[in-house]
Amino acid sequence: MRRKSPDVLTGARTVFVTEAVVTEVHHVASSAGQSQAPNAFLEAIAEDFYELVPISRADHALAAELIRRHQGQTRRKKRKPGSLDTADAMNVIAAA
């Protein structure tokens, strides 16, 4: 039985994102043929709903290490091995 996920964004006052996530969300939404969502997302960032987490040079080195360490070890929806990408690794670093 599938559990219903709580809608954490409904009550959120601020959501933290990295530039890697901004780039990925805009690219995926644009590639999916969404006409308004990509720019609405950028506008929401400009309006301060999303808080950009600064990423340092050391964070990029740590991201490379995380990606290397977890190569082929993450589970995906189709039960095949996957890997962290840059946005995933930056999320882990930002959360830490």
LODRENTOR-370864 format. One record per residue: residue in three letters; x, y, z of N, C-alpha, C in turn. Coordinates in Angstrom, 2 decimals, padded with zeros to 5 digits, always signed. Atoms other than C-alpha are relative to their C-alpha. Example, Ala and Ser with C-alpha at 12.3 -4.5 7.8 and 13.67 -1.06 7.14 Angstrom:
2
+---------+---------+---------+---------+---------+---------+---------+---------+---------+---------+
| residuo |    n_c1 |    n_c2 |    n_c3 |   ca_c1 |   ca_c2 |   ca_c3 |    c_c1 |    c_c2 |    c_c3 |
+---------+---------+---------+---------+---------+---------+---------+---------+---------+---------+
|     ALA | +000.89 | -001.19 | +000.00 | +012.30 | -004.50 | +007.80 | +000.90 | +001.20 | +000.00 |
|     SER | -000.82 | -001.19 | -000.06 | +013.67 | -001.06 | +007.14 | -000.77 | +001.09 | +000.73 |
+---------+---------+---------+---------+---------+---------+---------+---------+---------+---------+
***
This chain:
96
+---------+---------+---------+---------+---------+---------+---------+---------+---------+---------+
| residuo |    n_c1 |    n_c2 |    n_c3 |   ca_c1 |   ca_c2 |   ca_c3 |    c_c1 |    c_c2 |    c_c3 |
+---------+---------+---------+---------+---------+---------+---------+---------+---------+---------+
|     MET | +000.83 | -001.17 | +000.00 | +000.00 | +000.00 | +000.00 | +000.88 | +001.24 | +000.00 |
|     ARG | -000.78 | -001.22 | +000.15 | +001.34 | +003.39 | -000.96 | -000.44 | +001.04 | +001.02 |
|     ARG | +000.31 | -001.02 | -000.99 | +001.56 | +006.03 | +001.76 | -000.11 | +001.36 | -000.66 |
|     LYS | +000.17 | -001.36 | +000.52 | +000.36 | +009.54 | +001.07 | +001.10 | +000.89 | +000.59 |
|     SER | -001.05 | -000.91 | -000.44 | +003.19 | +012.07 | +001.25 | -000.60 | +001.32 | +000.45 |
|     PRO | +000.51 | -001.31 | -000.42 | +002.56 | +015.23 | +003.26 | +000.48 | +001.09 | -000.94 |
|     ASP | -000.37 | -001.10 | +000.88 | +002.61 | +018.42 | +001.25 | +000.78 | +001.02 | +000.82 |
|     VAL | -000.83 | -000.85 | -000.86 | +005.53 | +020.09 | +003.03 | +000.11 | +001.42 | -000.51 |
|     LEU | -000.13 | -001.36 | +000.53 | +005.57 | +023.09 | +000.71 | -001.20 | +000.88 | +000.34 |
|     THR | +001.19 | -000.79 | -000.30 | +002.04 | +024.15 | +001.67 | +000.23 | +000.93 | +001.20 |
|     GLY | -000.22 | -000.80 | -001.20 | +003.12 | +025.37 | +005.10 | +001.36 | +000.65 | +000.07 |
|     ALA | -001.36 | -000.54 | -000.03 | +006.67 | +026.34 | +004.22 | +000.01 | +001.51 | -000.21 |
|     ARG | -000.19 | -001.43 | +000.20 | +007.72 | +029.93 | +004.56 | +001.21 | +000.25 | -000.89 |
|     THR | -001.21 | -000.10 | +000.83 | +011.10 | +029.37 | +002.91 | +000.42 | -001.41 | -000.41 |
|     VAL | -000.54 | +001.25 | +000.50 | +012.52 | +026.58 | +000.78 | +001.42 | +000.28 | -000.46 |
|     PHE | -001.40 | -000.20 | +000.34 | +016.28 | +026.23 | +000.42 | +000.36 | -000.79 | -001.25 |
|     VAL | -000.43 | +000.65 | +001.24 | +017.74 | +025.46 | -003.02 | +001.41 | +000.49 | -000.34 |
|     THR | -001.31 | -000.41 | +000.52 | +021.14 | +025.57 | -004.68 | -000.17 | +000.40 | -001.47 |
|     GLU | +000.04 | -000.38 | +001.43 | +021.92 | +027.04 | -008.10 | -000.08 | -001.24 | -000.89 |
|     ALA | +000.08 | +001.23 | +000.80 | +022.37 | +023.46 | -009.35 | -001.44 | -000.46 | -000.13 |
|     VAL | +001.41 | +000.39 | +000.02 | +018.76 | +022.74 | -008.43 | -000.81 | +000.95 | -000.87 |
|     VAL | +000.70 | -000.99 | +000.83 | +017.53 | +025.97 | -010.03 | +000.20 | -000.33 | -001.47 |
|     THR | -000.31 | +000.32 | +001.39 | +019.28 | +025.06 | -013.27 | -000.71 | -001.28 | -000.44 |
|     GLU | +000.62 | +001.28 | +000.36 | +017.98 | +021.48 | -013.23 | -001.51 | +000.13 | -000.11 |
|     VAL | +001.46 | -000.17 | +000.04 | +014.37 | +022.43 | -012.44 | -000.40 | +000.77 | -001.26 |
|     HIS | +000.34 | -000.79 | +001.19 | +014.34 | +025.07 | -015.17 | +000.18 | -000.82 | -001.27 |
|     HIS | -000.27 | +000.82 | +001.18 | +015.89 | +022.68 | -017.71 | -001.05 | -001.10 | -000.18 |
|     VAL | +000.96 | +001.11 | +000.09 | +013.58 | +019.74 | -016.89 | -001.39 | +000.52 | -000.37 |
|     ALA | +001.32 | -000.56 | +000.31 | +010.44 | +021.90 | -016.92 | -000.07 | +000.50 | -001.43 |
|     SER | -000.03 | -000.49 | +001.38 | +011.47 | +023.54 | -020.19 | +000.00 | -001.16 | -000.99 |
|     SER | -000.08 | +001.17 | +000.88 | +012.34 | +020.17 | -021.77 | -001.32 | -000.76 | -000.07 |
|     ALA | +001.28 | +000.70 | -000.05 | +008.94 | +018.80 | -020.73 | -001.10 | +000.77 | -000.73 |
|     GLY | +000.97 | -000.77 | +000.76 | +007.25 | +021.47 | -022.82 | -000.84 | +000.94 | +000.84 |
|     GLN | +000.73 | -000.93 | -000.85 | +006.07 | +023.53 | -019.90 | +000.28 | +001.42 | -000.49 |
|     SER | -000.22 | -001.34 | +000.55 | +005.55 | +027.06 | -021.12 | +000.16 | +001.06 | +001.08 |
|     GLN | -000.06 | -001.04 | -001.02 | +005.06 | +029.04 | -017.91 | +000.74 | -000.41 | +001.26 |
|     ALA | -000.60 | +000.47 | -001.25 | +006.44 | +026.88 | -015.08 | +001.46 | +000.39 | +000.18 |
|     PRO | -001.41 | -000.33 | -000.21 | +010.17 | +027.45 | -015.70 | +000.23 | +001.45 | +000.43 |
|     ASN | -000.18 | -001.41 | -000.34 | +009.93 | +031.23 | -015.61 | -000.72 | +000.37 | +001.30 |
|     ALA | +000.70 | -000.24 | -001.28 | +007.40 | +031.19 | -012.74 | +000.90 | -000.43 | +001.15 |
|     PHE | -000.95 | +000.47 | -001.03 | +009.98 | +029.21 | -010.76 | +001.09 | +001.06 | +000.23 |
|     LEU | -001.02 | -001.04 | -000.14 | +012.65 | +031.85 | -011.48 | -000.57 | +001.24 | +000.69 |
|     GLU | +000.63 | -001.15 | -000.63 | +010.22 | +034.59 | -010.49 | -000.22 | -000.24 | +001.50 |
|     ALA | +000.18 | +000.33 | -001.42 | +009.46 | +032.79 | -007.20 | +001.31 | +000.13 | +000.76 |
|     ILE | -001.31 | -000.17 | -000.64 | +013.18 | +032.75 | -006.46 | +000.28 | +001.49 | +000.19 |
|     ALA | -000.23 | -001.44 | -000.09 | +013.40 | +036.47 | -007.20 | -000.87 | +000.65 | +001.08 |
|     GLU | +000.91 | -000.54 | -001.01 | +010.47 | +037.06 | -004.83 | +000.33 | -000.49 | +001.41 |
|     ASP | -000.49 | +000.46 | -001.31 | +012.37 | +035.40 | -001.94 | -000.75 | -001.16 | +000.63 |
|     PHE | +000.60 | +001.20 | -000.60 | +010.18 | +032.33 | -001.45 | +001.08 | -001.07 | +000.17 |
|     TYR | -001.11 | +000.94 | -000.05 | +013.20 | +030.18 | -002.25 | +001.24 | +000.75 | +000.47 |
|     GLU | -001.25 | -000.61 | -000.43 | +016.43 | +030.92 | -000.46 | +001.15 | -000.76 | -000.63 |
|     LEU | -001.15 | +000.63 | +000.64 | +019.56 | +030.26 | -002.46 | +001.09 | -000.28 | +001.02 |
|     VAL | -001.07 | +000.41 | -000.90 | +022.18 | +028.33 | -000.51 | +001.32 | +000.21 | -000.73 |
|     PRO | -001.29 | -000.22 | +000.67 | +025.70 | +029.54 | -001.34 | +000.83 | -001.29 | -000.03 |
|     ILE | -000.84 | +001.18 | +000.18 | +028.02 | +026.85 | -002.66 | +001.43 | +000.46 | -000.22 |
|     SER | -001.41 | -000.39 | +000.07 | +031.78 | +027.13 | -002.20 | +000.79 | -000.95 | -000.91 |
|     ARG | -000.89 | +000.90 | +000.77 | +034.69 | +025.64 | -004.12 | +000.16 | -001.33 | +000.73 |
|     ALA | -000.13 | +001.23 | -000.79 | +035.09 | +023.13 | -001.29 | -001.26 | -000.87 | -000.15 |
|     ASP | +001.24 | +000.75 | +000.19 | +031.43 | +022.15 | -001.73 | +000.01 | -000.74 | -001.34 |
|     HIS | -000.10 | +000.68 | +001.30 | +032.11 | +021.34 | -005.39 | +000.90 | -001.22 | +000.10 |
|     ALA | -000.89 | +001.15 | -000.19 | +034.98 | +019.08 | -004.35 | -000.73 | -001.10 | +000.77 |
|     LEU | +000.78 | +000.97 | -000.77 | +032.71 | +017.38 | -001.80 | -001.07 | -000.65 | -000.87 |
|     ALA | +001.00 | +000.55 | +000.93 | +030.00 | +016.96 | -004.46 | +000.63 | -001.05 | -000.90 |
|     ALA | -000.70 | +000.97 | +000.86 | +032.51 | +015.23 | -006.75 | +000.27 | -001.29 | +000.77 |
|     GLU | -000.27 | +001.18 | -000.83 | +033.45 | +012.88 | -003.90 | -001.28 | -000.79 | +000.26 |
|     LEU | +001.28 | +000.69 | -000.23 | +029.80 | +012.09 | -003.09 | -000.46 | -000.74 | -001.26 |
|     ILE | +000.41 | +000.62 | +001.27 | +029.04 | +011.38 | -006.76 | +000.85 | -001.24 | -000.27 |
|     ARG | -000.91 | +001.14 | +000.21 | +032.10 | +009.12 | -007.03 | -000.32 | -001.14 | +000.98 |
|     ARG | +000.26 | +001.01 | -001.04 | +031.31 | +007.31 | -003.75 | -001.30 | -000.76 | -000.24 |
|     HIS | +001.31 | +000.63 | +000.16 | +027.70 | +006.57 | -004.70 | -000.31 | -000.40 | -001.44 |
|     GLN | +000.18 | +000.39 | +001.41 | +028.22 | +005.75 | -008.38 | -000.69 | -001.35 | -000.10 |
|     GLY | +000.72 | +001.24 | +000.24 | +025.65 | +003.11 | -009.36 | -000.66 | -000.59 | +001.23 |
|     GLN | +000.54 | +000.57 | -001.24 | +024.37 | +002.70 | -005.79 | -001.36 | +000.53 | +000.41 |
|     THR | +001.30 | -000.54 | -000.41 | +021.18 | +004.75 | -005.66 | -001.12 | -000.77 | -000.70 |
|     ARG | +001.16 | +000.68 | +000.60 | +017.75 | +003.23 | -006.30 | -000.86 | +001.01 | -000.73 |
|     ARG | +000.91 | -000.84 | +000.77 | +015.50 | +004.66 | -008.93 | -001.36 | -000.67 | -000.05 |
|     LYS | +001.36 | +000.54 | +000.04 | +011.81 | +004.16 | -009.52 | -000.09 | -001.32 | -000.75 |
|     LYS | +000.08 | +001.21 | +000.79 | +012.45 | +001.44 | -012.07 | +000.93 | -001.10 | +000.53 |
|     ARG | -000.80 | +001.01 | -000.69 | +014.64 | -000.51 | -009.60 | +001.33 | -000.32 | -000.69 |
|     LYS | -001.32 | +000.21 | +000.60 | +017.81 | -000.09 | -011.60 | +000.98 | +000.92 | +000.72 |
|     PRO | -000.99 | -000.84 | -000.67 | +021.05 | +001.26 | -010.15 | +000.14 | +001.35 | -000.69 |
|     GLY | -000.20 | -001.33 | +000.54 | +021.55 | +004.96 | -010.61 | +001.16 | +000.66 | +000.72 |
|     SER | -001.08 | -000.75 | -000.62 | +023.93 | +007.64 | -009.49 | -000.51 | +001.37 | +000.40 |
|     LEU | +000.29 | -001.38 | -000.34 | +023.80 | +010.99 | -007.79 | +000.41 | +000.89 | -001.17 |
|     ASP | -000.46 | -001.00 | +000.95 | +023.92 | +013.93 | -010.13 | +000.43 | +001.23 | +000.81 |
|     THR | -000.49 | -001.19 | -000.68 | +025.26 | +017.39 | -009.31 | -001.06 | +000.62 | +000.91 |
|     ALA | +001.05 | -000.59 | -000.82 | +021.93 | +018.73 | -008.07 | -000.27 | -000.85 | +001.24 |
|     ASP | +000.20 | +000.89 | -001.16 | +021.43 | +015.68 | -005.82 | +001.11 | +000.19 | +001.03 |
|     ALA | -001.14 | -000.15 | -000.91 | +024.91 | +016.02 | -004.35 | -000.04 | +001.34 | +000.71 |
|     MET | +000.08 | -001.31 | -000.63 | +024.44 | +019.74 | -003.73 | -001.12 | +000.07 | +001.02 |
|     ASN | +001.07 | +000.06 | -001.00 | +021.15 | +019.01 | -001.95 | +000.49 | -000.65 | +001.29 |
|     VAL | -000.55 | +000.69 | -001.17 | +022.95 | +016.61 | +000.37 | +000.92 | +000.96 | +000.78 |
|     ILE | -000.93 | -000.94 | -000.64 | +025.63 | +019.23 | +001.06 | -000.76 | +001.15 | +000.67 |
|     ALA | +000.78 | -001.09 | -000.58 | +023.08 | +022.00 | +001.64 | -000.74 | -000.46 | +001.24 |
|     ALA | +000.72 | +000.53 | -001.16 | +021.10 | +019.79 | +004.01 | +000.92 | -000.20 | +001.19 |
|     ALA | -000.96 | +000.21 | -001.10 | +024.22 | +019.02 | +006.01 | +000.32 | +001.31 | +000.66 |
+---------+---------+---------+---------+---------+---------+---------+---------+---------+---------+
***
